[in-house]
Amino acid sequence: MNKEIEIKLEIPNTDIGLVLEKMEQKFGLVAETPFLQTTYQFFTNDFSTQKVFPRIRNEVDGRTTLTLKVKKEESQNYFKRLEYESGIGDPDAIIGMMEHLGFPYKVIWQKKRTLFKSRCVDGDDVPIPVFSLDETPIGFFLEIEGTESEIENAIKTLNLASYRRIPKSYLALWEEYKKEKGIDRVDMVF
């Protein structure tokens, strides 16, 4: 089990190069090859009261994982969840089981995710959060995951405070976007 703390920053397409350049200069991070990540998220009949959110998705290393995100506390500044994750061998079987486990609704969402690796030398004692640049059907987002202090240090170091800060899931953003644009489709896919 991990305690996940993250935020998303909405990055205009025109600013992506600048943000990536800052990440390389300040933290020694370089982008890996983007990959298409498809997530199956499952919901109960009344997801407004739902506290456990199962998902299945493909990972950059070729694995498929089942993750349970457990809502424990609300935060205005961060997206916080307990996270349990395990690799699975037969995603279709697990997808088929979800309705019988009390999660009858499924939403599929995709993102083209770019992960970053550090070029910093071993022994560098500056804690660096995990960065992911996600291209989604609703825009580009820089996801920063770490401790609250690591996240705040990264925002300050990279001079990102002017970007819209989002302490929500992609599906919450998708629901807002659909409402704003009058879209009635369920899935957020390319």
C-alpha positions, 0 to 999 in steps of 0.5 A: 500500500502506498499513500498517493499525493499528487496534483495536475497542472494544466499546460497549454500546448504552446508551453510544453517545450518550455516546461520540459526544458525547465525539468531537464535544467533544474532536475536533470530529467529527460523524457522517455518515449510516450506510450498510450495508456488505457484505463478501465475505471469501475464505479458503483451505482452511486459513485458520489458516495463511493470510497474505493475505486478499482481500475485496470490499466496497461503500464509502460513495462508491458504489465497490466495492473489492478489498482484500488484507490481508497479515498481517505481524506479530502484536500483542497490542494492535493489529490490524496488516496491510499493505493493498492496495486498488483499485476494481473494476467487476465485483464478481461476476466477481472473486467468481467468480475467487476459487476459481480463485485458491486461495480456495474459501471465502467468508464474507459479513458486514455492518455498518451503518457510521457514518463521522465528519468533522472540524469542526476548522479547517484548521491544527489540528496535533493528529493525529486517527485515523479513527473508525468506529462499526459496528453489527453482528449481534453488537453495536456497535464503535468502530473506531479506525485510525491510528498506535499513539500516535494510537490511545492518545491517542484512547482516553485523550482520550475516556476509553474505557479501560474498554471491551473492547479488541479487536485482531481482525477482525470475522470472528474476533469472529464465530467466537468469537460463534458458538462461544459461542452455538452458532450454525452459520451461516456468514455474519454478516448482518442 
